[in-house]
Amino acid sequence: MDFSELQALLRRHRNVVVFAALVLLVAGLDLLLNPPLEGGMELLSLPFLAAAAFLLAIVFWPGKVGVPSEAPPSNTLAHRFLKRVTFGWRLVPFFPLAGIVIIALDVIYNILFPNVPILQIHDSVAILFAVSLIAYPFVPQKYDRERDFVLFFFLILVLMLVVPLLLFRLIQGNFDEGVNAYSSALLAPQLVWLLNLLGVKASIITSTVGSAPTVQFFTQSGQEITVQITTSCSGIYSFSIFAAAFAAFILTEFDKTNWRVWSLLIMGFVASYAANILRMTVIVLSGYFGNTTADAEQSMLVAHSNAGWLIFLGWITLFWLLMFRFLFPRKKQTEASAKREIALCSLCREPLSPTIPGFRCDCGKMYHESCIQQEGRCPACDKQVTVAGDSARTLA
């Protein structure tokens, strides 16, 4: 199988291929942004990202197979929004300049505050957004949906991760602070409540503004264990990746929203939030059954390194499957209706063709002339049919 045949095969199943690429992309980004404690484990993200890039490159690679030379401009929510905020596309030529400015500001920020290591996760998100701005005007118009998706994906990540962090650090006056408010308010209390419900004695021993909350629990053998939920452990990165991917998908695939979109959006946010609590619960329960403190801590380290991205990959796969099932029922129905609209001879059940003489009875049934001539009568209404010359007609 050569490249063109592979390209044609994958493009015939474009939705499935793009879905698989999105799952691999999200899994790789989550593993990269939330690296396990064991050194080098984040390298496992490379196969996911490479596979996603390969699938997307195959599907959207320029060529004659199933892709027109120029596609008409889309009318999606993202397209209309960009047209409005760029004053009819007048500001688009300045996107590369804006991207360069963002990269320069990020470098200056890290130079002015030496305690902040260069290229943290938030820096990477800002730089990727800048790169998407630089590349945007150079992407052919026939790929406008793809370039809009990338741009909005990183824009939403910036709005969810970078902007809140900068505001929080500015308010606190400490540029080494992390965003721990999420863990303190929306994760630690719920985790403690669920653990106590499951019979694990747990409580929050520290939870102050700007500091990561610490949860204390006792193992089944009575050992006291403390767990600090830092920013990287809170699941905020997984939640942001999901929210950005889903929102960008909706903005670039729909020209208007409906109740299905909003229902899936709410369900997705709730599922992402529940997945974070489930992940922390699994981590604590893995230590709860340890006989000694060392056993409990070792079990928790193993769960911390693997439970998060496995749970995230599982629920987001289910979510994307449900999304494709419930957001595109009309498309599937249309395809099925198109198949049913193929006219068939009511006698031989073979397709009617303009090159083969056909006949339509007064009752609406369609036949090949040769078939109805052999039958003599319409099986549906029992009217006699006669063939005169080159045409058939119905007799009373």
Backbone hydrogen bonds in HBPLUS format (Angstrom, degrees):
<---DONOR---> <-ACCEPTOR-->    atom                        ^
c    i                          cat <-CA-CA->   ^        H-A-AA   ^      H-
h    n   atom  resd res      DA  || num        DHA   H-A  angle D-A-AA Bond
n    s   type  num  typ     dist DA aas  dist angle  dist       angle   num
A0006-LEU N   A0002-ASP O   3.06 MM   4  6.34 161.1  2.10 154.3 159.8     1
A0007-GLN N   A0003-PHE O   2.83 MM   4  6.01 158.2  1.88 152.8 159.6     2
A0008-ALA N   A0004-SER O   2.90 MM   4  6.05 155.8  1.96 142.6 149.1     3
A0009-LEU N   A0005-GLU O   2.94 MM   4  6.13 156.4  2.00 146.3 152.5     4
A0010-LEU N   A0006-LEU O   3.02 MM   4  6.23 167.0  2.03 153.1 155.6     5
A0011-ARG N   A0007-GLN O   2.96 MM   4  6.06 152.6  2.04 145.5 153.6     6
A0012-ARG N   A0008-ALA O   3.08 MM   4  6.21 137.1  2.27 140.0 149.9     7
A0013-HIS N   A0010-LEU O   3.12 MM   3  5.28 141.8  2.28  98.6 109.6     8
A0017-VAL N   A0013-HIS O   3.04 MM   4  6.26 162.3  2.07 157.1 162.8     9
A0018-VAL N   A0014-ARG O   2.83 MM   4  6.00 169.3  1.84 161.0 163.7    10
A0019-PHE N   A0015-ASN O   2.88 MM   4  5.98 156.1  1.94 144.1 151.5    11
A0020-ALA N   A0016-VAL O   2.95 MM   4  6.19 162.6  1.98 148.3 152.4    12
A0021-ALA N   A0017-VAL O   2.90 MM   4  6.14 154.6  1.96 147.8 155.4    13
A0022-LEU N   A0018-VAL O   2.87 MM   4  6.09 153.6  1.94 149.7 156.3    14
A0023-VAL N   A0019-PHE O   3.02 MM   4  6.32 159.0  2.06 153.0 158.2    15
A0024-LEU N   A0020-ALA O   3.04 MM   4  6.25 163.7  2.07 148.6 152.9    16
A0025-LEU N   A0021-ALA O   2.81 MM   4  5.95 153.1  1.89 145.1 153.5    17
A0026-VAL N   A0022-LEU O   2.88 MM   4  6.03 168.4  1.90 152.2 154.7    18
A0027-ALA N   A0023-VAL O   2.95 MM   4  6.07 160.9  1.98 147.0 153.0    19
A0028-GLY N   A0024-LEU O   2.91 MM   4  6.03 158.6  1.95 144.8 150.8    20
A0029-LEU N   A0025-LEU O   2.91 MM   4  6.12 163.3  1.93 152.5 157.0    21
A0030-ASP N   A0026-VAL O   2.89 MM   4  5.98 157.4  1.94 147.4 154.0    22
A0031-LEU N   A0027-ALA O   3.00 MM   4  6.16 158.3  2.05 146.0 151.7    23
A0032-LEU N   A0028-GLY O   2.92 MM   4  6.07 142.9  2.06 140.8 151.6    24
A0033-LEU N   A0029-LEU O   2.79 MM   4  5.92 160.0  1.83 151.1 156.0    25
A0034-ASN N   A0030-ASP O   2.85 MM   4  5.73 139.3  2.02 139.4 149.9    26
A0041-MET N   A0038-GLU O   3.34 MM   3  5.92 164.7  2.36 133.0 133.9    27
A0043-LEU N   A0040-GLY O   3.12 MM   3  5.72 161.5  2.15 114.1 119.9    28
A0044-LEU N   A0041-MET O   3.02 MM   3  5.79 165.7  2.04 119.2 123.8    29
A0045-SER N   A0042-GLU O   3.01 MM   3  5.71 164.7  2.04 116.3 121.3    30
A0046-LEU N   A0043-LEU O   3.06 MM   3  5.60 154.3  2.13 113.2 119.8    31
A0049-LEU N   A0045-SER O   2.98 MM   4  6.24 169.1  1.99 161.5 164.3    32
A0050-ALA N   A0046-LEU O   2.80 MM   4  5.87 159.9  1.84 153.8 160.0    33
A0051-ALA N   A0047-PRO O   2.94 MM   4  5.98 160.3  1.98 143.7 148.9    34
A0052-ALA N   A0048-PHE O   2.99 MM   4  6.20 160.1  2.03 150.0 155.7    35
A0053-ALA N   A0049-LEU O   2.91 MM   4  6.06 162.2  1.95 147.7 152.8    36
A0054-PHE N   A0050-ALA O   2.91 MM   4  6.09 153.1  1.98 145.3 152.9    37
A0055-LEU N   A0051-ALA O   3.02 MM   4  6.25 165.5  2.04 151.6 154.4    38
A0056-LEU N   A0052-ALA O   3.01 MM   4  6.19 170.2  2.02 154.8 157.7    39
A0057-ALA N   A0053-ALA O   2.88 MM   4  5.90 153.8  1.95 143.3 151.3    40
A0058-ILE N   A0054-PHE O   2.95 MM   4  6.13 157.2  2.00 149.3 155.1    41
A0059-VAL N   A0055-LEU O   3.05 MM   4  6.26 164.7  2.07 151.0 154.8    42
A0060-PHE N   A0056-LEU O   2.98 MM   4  6.02 162.8  2.01 149.1 153.8    43
A0061-TRP N   A0057-ALA O   2.82 MM   4  5.29 107.5  2.36 138.8 148.9    44
A0080-ARG N   A0076-THR O   3.02 MM   4  6.29 166.5  2.04 155.2 157.6    45
A0077-LEU N   A0254-PHE O   2.88 MM 177  6.24 150.3  1.97 162.6 153.2    46
A0081-PHE N   A0077-LEU O   2.96 MM   4  6.07 155.1  2.02 145.3 152.9    47
A0078-ALA N   A0251-LEU O   2.82 MM 173  4.84 158.5  1.86 140.3 133.3    48
A0082-LEU N   A0078-ALA O   2.91 MM   4  6.09 167.2  1.93 154.6 157.4    49
A0083-LYS N   A0079-HIS O   3.01 MM   4  6.16 156.7  2.07 145.1 152.1    50
A0084-ARG N   A0080-ARG O   3.06 MM   4  6.23 147.3  2.17 141.1 149.1    51
A0085-VAL N   A0081-PHE O   2.98 MM   4  6.26 170.2  1.99 160.2 161.4    52
A0086-THR N   A0082-LEU O   2.95 MM   4  5.83 141.8  2.09 144.8 153.3    53
A0088-GLY N   A0083-LYS O   2.76 MM   5  4.80 160.2  1.80 168.3 161.8    54
A0087-PHE N   A0084-ARG O   3.24 MM   3  5.28 160.9  2.28 106.9 109.0    55
A0090-ARG N   A0086-THR O   2.94 MM   4  5.81 116.4  2.35 143.8 152.8    56
A0091-LEU N   A0086-THR O   3.18 MM   5  4.88 152.1  2.26 134.1 139.1    57
A0092-VAL N   A0089-TRP O   3.40 MM   3  5.35 151.3  2.49  97.7 105.6    58
A0094-PHE N   A0091-LEU O   2.94 MM   3  5.45 149.7  2.03 115.1 124.7    59
A0095-PHE N   A0092-VAL O   2.94 MM   3  5.30 169.0  1.95 120.0 123.1    60
A0098-ALA N   A0094-PHE O   3.02 MM   4  6.34 157.3  2.07 153.7 160.4    61
A0099-GLY N   A0095-PHE O   2.91 MM   4  6.22 154.7  1.97 156.1 163.3    62
A0100-ILE N   A0096-PRO O   2.99 MM   4  6.29 156.9  2.04 150.4 155.9    63
A0101-VAL N   A0097-LEU O   3.00 MM   4  6.26 155.6  2.06 148.6 155.4    64
A0102-ILE N   A0098-ALA O   3.01 MM   4  6.27 154.3  2.08 147.2 153.6    65
A0103-ILE N   A0099-GLY O   3.09 MM   4  6.39 162.5  2.12 151.2 154.9    66
A0104-ALA N   A0100-ILE O   2.96 MM   4  6.19 160.6  2.00 149.0 154.6    67
A0105-LEU N   A0101-VAL O   2.86 MM   4  6.08 160.0  1.90 152.2 157.4    68
A0106-ASP N   A0102-ILE O   2.97 MM   4  6.19 152.8  2.05 147.7 155.0    69
A0107-VAL N   A0103-ILE O   3.05 MM   4  6.34 156.3  2.11 148.7 154.6    70
A0108-ILE N   A0104-ALA O   2.92 MM   4  6.15 164.4  1.94 152.9 157.4    71
A0109-TYR N   A0105-LEU O   2.86 MM   4  5.97 156.0  1.92 145.0 151.8    72
A0110-ASN N   A0106-ASP O   3.15 MM   4  6.40 157.5  2.20 144.5 149.1    73
A0111-ILE N   A0107-VAL O   2.98 MM   4  6.26 140.3  2.14 144.3 156.0    74
A0111-ILE N   A0108-ILE O   3.13 MM   3  5.01 123.4  2.47  91.6 106.5    75
A0112-LEU N   A0108-ILE O   2.90 MM   4  6.10 161.6  1.93 156.9 160.8    76
A0113-PHE N   A0109-TYR O   3.14 MM   4  6.25 141.8  2.29 141.3 150.9    77
A0116-VAL N   A0113-PHE O   3.00 MM   3  5.77 164.0  2.03 123.6 128.8    78
A0124-SER N   A0120-GLN O   2.97 MM   4  6.29 157.0  2.02 154.4 160.6    79
A0125-VAL N   A0121-ILE O   3.04 MM   4  6.38 154.5  2.10 149.7 156.1    80
A0126-ALA N   A0122-HIS O   3.10 MM   4  6.31 162.0  2.13 145.7 150.1    81
A0127-ILE N   A0123-ASP O   2.91 MM   4  6.14 160.5  1.95 153.8 159.2    82
A0128-LEU N   A0124-SER O   2.93 MM   4  6.08 159.3  1.97 148.4 153.9    83
A0129-PHE N   A0125-VAL O   3.02 MM   4  6.22 152.8  2.09 146.2 153.6    84
A0130-ALA N   A0126-ALA O   2.97 MM   4  6.24 151.4  2.05 142.6 150.9    85
A0131-VAL N   A0127-ILE O   2.88 MM   4  6.19 153.3  1.95 149.1 156.3    86
A0132-SER N   A0128-LEU O   3.01 MM   4  6.26 153.4  2.08 143.7 150.5    87
A0133-LEU N   A0129-PHE O   3.06 MM   4  6.39 144.4  2.20 143.0 152.5    88
A0134-ILE N   A0130-ALA O   2.97 MM   4  6.29 157.1  2.02 150.3 156.5    89
A0135-ALA N   A0131-VAL O   2.95 MM   4  6.16 159.3  2.00 152.4 157.2    90
A0136-TYR N   A0132-SER O   3.07 MM   4  5.86 133.3  2.29 134.2 144.9    91
A0138-PHE N   A0135-ALA O   3.02 MM   3  5.52 143.1  2.15 117.7 128.7    92
A0139-VAL N   A0136-TYR O   3.29 MM   3  5.67 168.9  2.30 115.7 119.0    93
A0143-TYR N   A0140-PRO O   3.01 MM   3  5.73 163.4  2.04 119.6 125.1    94
A0144-ASP N   A0141-GLN O   2.97 MM   3  5.01 136.1  2.16 125.2 119.0    95
A0147-ARG N   A0143-TYR O   3.02 MM   4  6.31 168.8  2.03 161.3 164.0    96
A0148-ASP N   A0144-ASP O   2.95 MM   4  5.97 150.7  2.04 139.4 147.9    97
A0149-PHE N   A0145-ARG O   2.90 MM   4  6.06 151.4  1.98 143.7 151.3    98
A0150-VAL N   A0146-GLU O   3.11 MM   4  6.42 165.2  2.13 152.9 155.1    99
A0151-LEU N   A0147-ARG O   3.03 MM   4  6.16 165.0  2.05 145.8 150.4   100
A0152-PHE N   A0148-ASP O   2.91 MM   4  6.04 169.8  1.93 152.8 155.6   101
A0153-PHE N   A0149-PHE O   2.84 MM   4  5.87 151.5  1.92 148.6 157.3   102
A0154-PHE N   A0150-VAL O   3.20 MM   4  6.40 169.0  2.21 153.2 153.8   103
A0155-LEU N   A0151-LEU O   2.97 MM   4  6.08 147.7  2.07 141.9 152.2   104
A0156-ILE N   A0152-PHE O   2.93 MM   4  5.95 165.2  1.95 147.2 149.9   105
A0157-LEU N   A0153-PHE O   3.14 MM   4  6.37 150.8  2.23 138.3 146.7   106
A0158-VAL N   A0154-PHE O   2.94 MM   4  6.14 153.6  2.01 143.4 149.9   107
A0159-LEU N   A0155-LEU O   2.99 MM   4  6.32 157.2  2.04 147.7 153.9   108
A0160-MET N   A0156-ILE O   2.94 MM   4  6.11 138.7  2.11 142.5 153.4   109
A0161-LEU N   A0157-LEU O   2.80 MM   4  5.77 151.7  1.88 151.7 158.4   110
A0162-VAL N   A0158-VAL O   2.99 MM   4  4.85 123.9  2.32 114.9 131.0   111
A0163-VAL N   A0158-VAL O   2.99 MM   5  6.24 168.2  2.01 164.8 166.9   112
A0166-LEU N   A0162-VAL O   3.00 MM   4  6.26 163.2  2.03 159.9 164.1   113
A0167-LEU N   A0163-VAL O   3.01 MM   4  6.22 165.3  2.03 157.3 161.4   114
A0168-PHE N   A0164-PRO O   2.86 MM   4  5.97 158.7  1.91 146.7 153.1   115
A0169-ARG N   A0165-LEU O   2.91 MM   4  6.10 163.2  1.93 152.0 156.2   116
A0170-LEU N   A0166-LEU O   2.90 MM   4  6.03 151.6  1.98 144.0 152.4   117
A0171-ILE N   A0167-LEU O   2.92 MM   4  6.13 158.4  1.97 150.3 155.4   118
A0172-GLN N   A0168-PHE O   2.95 MM   4  6.12 161.3  1.99 149.6 154.9   119
A0173-GLY N   A0169-ARG O   2.79 MM   4  5.70 129.6  2.04 135.8 149.0   120
A0177-GLU N   A0174-ASN O   3.38 MM   3  5.84 168.4  2.40 112.3 115.2   121
A0184-SER N   A0180-ASN O   3.00 MM   4  6.25 162.8  2.03 155.7 160.9   122
A0185-ALA N   A0181-ALA O   2.97 MM   4  6.01 158.3  2.02 150.8 155.1   123
A0186-LEU N   A0182-TYR O   2.86 MM   4  5.47 157.5  1.91 145.5 153.1   124
A0188-ALA N   A0183-SER O   2.89 MM   5  5.81 177.2  1.89 162.3 162.2   125
A0191-LEU N   A0187-LEU O   2.87 MM   4  5.95 153.6  1.94 154.4 162.7   126
A0192-VAL N   A0188-ALA O   2.98 MM   4  6.17 163.7  2.01 157.3 160.5   127
A0193-TRP N   A0189-PRO O   3.01 MM   4  6.22 158.7  2.06 146.3 152.3   128
A0194-LEU N   A0190-GLN O   3.01 MM   4  6.20 161.5  2.05 147.3 151.6   129
A0195-LEU N   A0191-LEU O   2.93 MM   4  6.13 158.6  1.97 151.3 157.5   130
A0196-ASN N   A0192-VAL O   3.02 MM   4  6.19 166.2  2.04 152.3 155.3   131
A0197-LEU N   A0193-TRP O   3.01 MM   4  6.19 146.2  2.12 140.3 150.3   132
A0198-LEU N   A0194-LEU O   2.99 MM   4  6.27 138.8  2.17 141.1 151.8   133
A0198-LEU N   A0195-LEU O   3.07 MM   3  5.06 125.0  2.38  94.3 108.5   134
A0200-VAL N   A0195-LEU O   2.82 MM   5  5.08 159.9  1.86 149.7 142.7   135
A0199-GLY N   A0196-ASN O   3.10 MM   3  4.97 157.5  2.15  99.0 105.4   136
A0218-PHE N   A0201-LYS O   3.16 MM  17  5.87 141.6  2.31 155.5 165.9   137
A0203-SER N   A0216-GLN O   2.83 MM  13  5.34 146.4  1.94 151.5 161.0   138
A0216-GLN N   A0203-SER O   2.74 MM  13  5.34 170.8  1.75 169.7 171.8   139
A0205-ILE N   A0214-THR O   3.00 MM   9  5.86 156.4  2.06 157.6 165.0   140
A0214-THR N   A0206-THR O   2.98 MM   8  5.28 156.7  2.04 146.4 151.0   141
A0211-SER N   A0208-THR O   3.08 MM   3  5.53 165.5  2.10 130.9 133.6   142
A0229-ILE N   A0213-PRO O   2.94 MM  16  5.70 164.2  1.96 173.3 177.2   143
A0215-VAL N   A0227-VAL O   2.71 MM  12  5.12 165.9  1.73 156.5 154.8   144
A0227-VAL N   A0215-VAL O   2.74 MM  12  5.12 156.1  1.79 150.2 158.7   145
A0217-PHE N   A0225-ILE O   2.90 MM   8  5.48 162.3  1.93 160.0 165.7   146
A0225-ILE N   A0217-PHE O   2.87 MM   8  5.48 170.2  1.88 173.9 174.8   147
A0219-THR N   A0223-GLN O   2.86 MM   4  5.15 157.0  1.91 144.6 150.8   148
A0222-GLY N   A0219-THR O   2.92 MM   3  5.10 162.0  1.95 110.3 114.9   149
A0220-GLN N   A0288-TYR O   2.97 MM  68  5.94 166.3  1.98 158.6 155.5   150
A0233-CYS N   A0230-THR O   3.12 MM   3  5.20 131.5  2.37  97.6 110.8   151
A0234-SER N   A0230-THR O   3.07 MM   4  6.11 116.2  2.50 142.8 158.6   152
A0234-SER N   A0231-THR O   3.21 MM   3  5.21 152.6  2.29 100.7 108.9   153
A0239-PHE N   A0235-GLY O   3.04 MM   4  6.25 165.8  2.06 154.4 158.5   154
A0240-SER N   A0236-ILE O   2.97 MM   4  6.05 154.7  2.03 139.3 146.2   155
A0241-ILE N   A0237-TYR O   2.92 MM   4  6.13 159.7  1.96 151.6 156.7   156
A0242-PHE N   A0238-SER O   3.04 MM   4  6.28 166.3  2.06 152.0 155.4   157
A0243-ALA N   A0239-PHE O   2.94 MM   4  6.15 170.1  1.95 152.4 155.3   158
A0244-ALA N   A0240-SER O   2.86 MM   4  5.95 164.1  1.89 151.5 155.9   159
A0245-ALA N   A0241-ILE O   2.96 MM   4  6.06 164.5  1.98 150.0 154.5   160
A0246-PHE N   A0242-PHE O   2.87 MM   4  6.02 169.1  1.88 159.7 162.8   161
A0247-ALA N   A0243-ALA O   2.94 MM   4  5.94 167.1  1.96 147.4 151.8   162
A0248-ALA N   A0244-ALA O   2.94 MM   4  5.93 161.1  1.97 144.9 150.8   163
A0249-PHE N   A0245-ALA O   2.96 MM   4  6.05 150.8  2.05 141.0 149.3   164
A0250-ILE N   A0246-PHE O   2.98 MM   4  6.28 161.4  2.02 153.6 157.7   165
A0251-LEU N   A0247-ALA O   2.96 MM   4  6.15 164.3  1.99 151.3 155.8   166
A0252-THR N   A0248-ALA O   3.06 MM   4  6.13 144.0  2.19 142.1 150.5   167
A0253-GLU N   A0249-PHE O   3.00 MM   4  5.93 122.0  2.35 143.9 156.7   168
A0254-PHE N   A0250-ILE O   3.19 MM   4  5.77 142.4  2.34 147.7 150.2   169
A0262-TRP N   A0258-ASN O   3.26 MM   4  6.65 165.9  2.28 157.2 159.6   170
A0263-SER N   A0259-TRP O   2.90 MM   4  5.95 154.2  1.96 144.0 151.8   171
A0264-LEU N   A0260-ARG O   2.94 MM   4  6.12 164.2  1.96 150.8 154.5   172
A0265-LEU N   A0261-VAL O   2.90 MM   4  6.10 149.4  1.99 146.0 155.5   173
A0266-ILE N   A0262-TRP O   3.01 MM   4  6.20 166.0  2.03 149.9 152.2   174
A0267-MET N   A0263-SER O   2.92 MM   4  6.09 164.6  1.94 148.9 154.0   175
A0268-GLY N   A0264-LEU O   2.76 MM   4  5.80 153.2  1.83 143.5 150.9   176
A0269-PHE N   A0265-LEU O   3.05 MM   4  6.29 159.9  2.09 150.2 154.4   177
A0270-VAL N   A0266-ILE O   2.99 MM   4  6.18 166.1  2.01 153.9 158.0   178
A0271-ALA N   A0267-MET O   2.86 MM   4  5.98 158.3  1.91 146.1 152.7   179
A0272-SER N   A0268-GLY O   2.88 MM   4  6.02 154.5  1.94 145.1 152.3   180
A0273-TYR N   A0269-PHE O   2.94 MM   4  6.12 160.8  1.98 148.5 153.6   181
A0274-ALA N   A0270-VAL O   2.83 MM   4  6.04 161.4  1.87 149.9 155.6   182
A0275-ALA N   A0271-ALA O   2.82 MM   4  5.95 146.3  1.93 142.0 151.4   183
A0276-ASN N   A0272-SER O   3.18 MM   4  6.48 146.9  2.29 142.9 150.0   184
A0277-ILE N   A0273-TYR O   3.25 MM   4  6.65 159.8  2.29 149.8 154.3   185
A0278-LEU N   A0274-ALA O   2.83 MM   4  6.03 159.2  1.87 150.2 156.8   186
A0279-ARG N   A0275-ALA O   2.86 MM   4  5.99 153.7  1.93 143.3 150.3   187
A0280-MET N   A0276-ASN O   3.13 MM   4  6.43 164.5  2.15 150.2 152.8   188
A0281-THR N   A0277-ILE O   2.92 MM   4  6.10 152.8  1.99 147.0 155.5   189
A0282-VAL N   A0278-LEU O   2.88 MM   4  6.10 157.8  1.93 152.6 157.6   190
A0283-ILE N   A0279-ARG O   3.05 MM   4  6.33 154.8  2.12 146.8 153.7   191
A0284-VAL N   A0280-MET O   3.00 MM   4  6.26 163.3  2.03 149.9 153.5   192
A0285-LEU N   A0281-THR O   2.86 MM   4  6.03 165.6  1.88 153.2 157.7   193
A0286-SER N   A0282-VAL O   2.97 MM   4  6.06 146.2  2.08 142.5 150.8   194
A0287-GLY N   A0284-VAL O   3.02 MM   3  5.27 132.8  2.25 101.4 114.2   195
A0288-TYR N   A0284-VAL O   2.88 MM   4  6.11 134.2  2.09 142.7 157.1   196
A0290-GLY N   A0287-GLY O   3.17 MM   3  5.34 164.9  2.20 109.8 113.1   197
A0296-ALA N   A0292-THR O   2.94 MM   4  6.18 162.1  1.97 152.0 157.0   198
A0297-GLU N   A0293-THR O   2.94 MM   4  6.12 164.2  1.97 151.2 155.2   199
A0298-GLN N   A0294-ALA O   2.95 MM   4  6.08 158.5  2.00 147.5 153.6   200
A0299-SER N   A0295-ASP O   2.96 MM   4  6.13 161.5  1.99 149.9 154.8   201
A0300-MET N   A0296-ALA O   3.00 MM   4  6.18 152.1  2.08 145.2 153.2   202
A0301-LEU N   A0297-GLU O   2.96 MM   4  6.18 147.9  2.07 143.8 152.1   203
A0302-VAL N   A0298-GLN O   3.11 MM   4  6.41 158.6  2.16 149.4 154.1   204
A0303-ALA N   A0299-SER O   3.03 MM   4  6.25 162.8  2.06 147.0 151.8   205
A0304-HIS N   A0300-MET O   2.79 MM   4  5.87 153.7  1.85 144.0 152.1   206
A0305-SER N   A0301-LEU O   3.06 MM   4  6.22 145.5  2.18 142.0 149.9   207
A0306-ASN N   A0302-VAL O   3.24 MM   4  6.43 135.4  2.45 141.4 152.3   208
A0306-ASN N   A0303-ALA O   3.26 MM   3  5.29 134.0  2.49  96.2 108.0   209
A0307-ALA N   A0303-ALA O   2.70 MM   4  5.07 154.2  1.77 140.8 149.8   210
A0310-LEU N   A0306-ASN O   3.30 MM   4  6.25 153.9  2.38 150.0 157.6   211
A0311-ILE N   A0307-ALA O   2.94 MM   4  5.93 166.5  1.96 151.6 155.4   212
A0312-PHE N   A0308-GLY O   2.95 MM   4  6.10 163.1  1.98 149.5 155.1   213
A0313-LEU N   A0309-TRP O   2.88 MM   4  5.83 158.4  1.92 136.3 142.5   214
A0314-GLY N   A0310-LEU O   2.97 MM   4  6.12 156.2  2.03 145.0 151.5   215
A0315-TRP N   A0311-ILE O   2.98 MM   4  6.23 170.5  1.99 158.6 159.7   216
A0316-ILE N   A0312-PHE O   2.98 MM   4  5.99 160.3  2.02 149.7 155.8   217
A0317-THR N   A0313-LEU O   3.08 MM   4  6.01 147.0  2.19 137.4 145.6   218
A0318-LEU N   A0314-GLY O   3.21 MM   4  6.44 162.4  2.24 145.3 149.5   219
A0319-PHE N   A0315-TRP O   2.91 MM   4  6.10 151.7  1.99 141.8 150.3   220
A0320-TRP N   A0316-ILE O   2.95 MM   4  6.11 166.0  1.97 147.5 150.0   221
A0321-LEU N   A0317-THR O   3.07 MM   4  6.25 155.8  2.13 147.2 154.0   222
A0322-LEU N   A0318-LEU O   3.01 MM   4  6.24 160.0  2.05 148.5 153.5   223
A0323-MET N   A0319-PHE O   2.82 MM   4  6.07 151.6  1.90 148.8 158.0   224
A0324-PHE N   A0320-TRP O   2.99 MM   4  6.22 164.1  2.02 150.7 152.8   225
A0325-ARG N   A0321-LEU O   3.02 MM   4  6.19 139.2  2.20 138.6 150.5   226
A0326-PHE N   A0322-LEU O   2.89 MM   4  6.05 158.5  1.93 155.1 158.6   227
A0327-LEU N   A0323-MET O   2.83 MM   4  5.56 150.9  1.91 150.2 156.3   228
A0332-LYS N   A0328-PHE O   3.39 MM   4  6.66 162.9  2.42 147.0 150.5   229
A0333-GLN N   A0329-PRO O   2.92 MM   4  6.13 155.9  1.98 147.7 155.1   230
A0334-THR N   A0330-ARG O   2.87 MM   4  6.04 150.9  1.95 144.7 152.5   231
A0335-GLU N   A0331-LYS O   3.02 MM   4  6.30 158.7  2.07 148.8 153.8   232
A0336-ALA N   A0332-LYS O   2.98 MM   4  6.22 159.4  2.02 148.0 153.7   233
A0337-SER N   A0333-GLN O   2.84 MM   4  6.04 152.3  1.91 145.0 153.2   234
A0338-ALA N   A0334-THR O   2.87 MM   4  6.11 150.9  1.96 147.2 155.0   235
A0339-LYS N   A0335-GLU O   3.15 MM   4  6.47 149.6  2.24 143.0 150.3   236
A0340-ARG N   A0336-ALA O   3.07 MM   4  6.40 150.4  2.16 142.3 150.6   237
A0341-GLU N   A0337-SER O   2.92 MM   4  6.15 131.8  2.16 142.8 156.1   238
A0342-ILE N   A0339-LYS O   3.41 MM   3  5.81 166.8  2.43 108.2 112.0   239
A0352-LEU N   A0343-ALA O   2.95 MM   9  5.71 161.6  1.98 140.2 141.9   240
A0345-CYS N   A0350-GLU O   2.87 MM   5  5.55 167.5  1.89 153.2 154.8   241
A0349-ARG N   A0345-CYS O   2.79 MM   4  4.81 137.3  1.97 134.0 143.5   242
A0346-SER N   A0366-MET O   2.90 MM  20  6.01 167.3  1.92 164.7 164.8   243
A0356-ILE N   A0353-SER O   3.00 MM   3  5.32 160.1  2.04 112.7 119.0   244
A0369-GLU N   A0357-PRO O   3.11 MM  12  5.76 174.1  2.11 132.9 133.3   245
A0359-PHE N   A0367-TYR O   2.76 MM   8  5.22 149.4  1.85 159.2 159.8   246
A0367-TYR N   A0359-PHE O   2.82 MM   8  5.22 154.5  1.89 155.9 163.2   247
A0361-CYS N   A0365-LYS O   2.90 MM   4  5.42 159.5  1.94 163.2 165.4   248
A0364-GLY N   A0361-CYS O   2.94 MM   3  5.32 161.8  1.97 113.3 119.3   249
A0371-CYS N   A0368-HIS O   3.08 MM   3  5.15 120.4  2.45  96.6 111.4   250
A0372-ILE N   A0368-HIS O   3.00 MM   4  6.31 168.6  2.02 163.2 164.5   251
A0373-GLN N   A0369-GLU O   2.89 MM   4  5.89 145.1  2.02 143.1 152.8   252
A0374-GLN N   A0370-SER O   3.28 MM   4  6.40 150.7  2.37 136.1 141.9   253
A0375-GLU N   A0371-CYS O   3.12 MM   4  6.39 148.5  2.22 142.7 151.8   254
A0376-GLY N   A0372-ILE O   2.81 MM   4  5.86 165.6  1.83 148.3 152.1   255
A0385-VAL N   A0376-GLY O   2.78 MM   9  5.34 176.1  1.79 148.1 146.8   256
A0378-CYS N   A0383-LYS O   2.84 MM   5  5.40 160.2  1.88 153.9 159.4   257
A0382-ASP N   A0378-CYS O   2.70 MM   4  4.91 140.2  1.85 150.1 157.1   258
A0395-LEU N   A0384-GLN O   2.81 MM  11  5.37 177.8  1.81 164.2 164.9   259
A0386-THR N   A0393-ARG O   2.99 MM   7  5.64 162.6  2.02 165.2 168.4   260
A0393-ARG N   A0386-THR O   2.88 MM   7  5.64 155.4  1.94 161.5 169.4   261
A0388-ALA N   A0391-SER O   2.81 MM   3  5.63 139.2  1.98 166.6 170.4   262
A0391-SER N   A0388-ALA O   3.26 MM   3  5.63 170.1  2.27 127.4 128.8   263
